[in-house]
Amino acid sequence: MLRTPYLAGETDVGQLNTIFRARGTPTEEDWPGLTKLPDYIEMKSYPKVVSSTLFTATDATSIDLLDKMLIFNPSSRITAKQALSHAYFSSAPAPTHHSKLPMITKPIVETENEKEERKRKLAEGNILLHISCK
């Protein structure tokens, strides 16, 4: 919906800060017993964010599913089975039927010749290699 990773973080604590800035910091009211969890640490408090103000180009059904999947309290969060039964998956536009999806024409497994050719090009510097360590 945003065309970028929504909650990308660099470290564990950084990840939590990113999530809390985006969704609001959970409270005991949201998640009874939160402060009693074994590894609980007190973090900066951020206000709750209304998803529809962030995802302005999407419909209410999509936002409803997203909000239900991103609930902090695992006992209140939507299950995978419930998520698959959500109206999001049965509302328009319907998913494309598998027979209309593009077919993969190139083999997924790289042949030995293709692997050697790729290595040669890498050695010559003719192609860029991007490595992300996040």
MOSUL-V503979 format. One line per field, one symbol per residue. phi: phi as a letter, one per 20 degrees, with the letter a starting at -180 (. if undefined). burial: b if it has 24 or more other ideal C-beta (glycine too) atoms within 12 Angstrom, else e. Layout:
phi->???
burial->???
This chain:
phi->.embgfcfcecgffffffffffdnefcgffbgngfefgdfcfdgedffdegffedfeceffffffggffdfffgfdffefffffefggeceffffffgfeffefeegfefffffffffffffffmecedddddd
burial->eeeeeeeeeeeeeeebeebbebbbbbeeeeeeeeeeeeeeeeeeeeeeeebeeebeeeeeebbebbbbbbbbeeeeeeeeeeeeeeebeeeeeeeeeeeeeeeeeeeeeeeeeeeeeeeeeeeeeeeeeeeeee
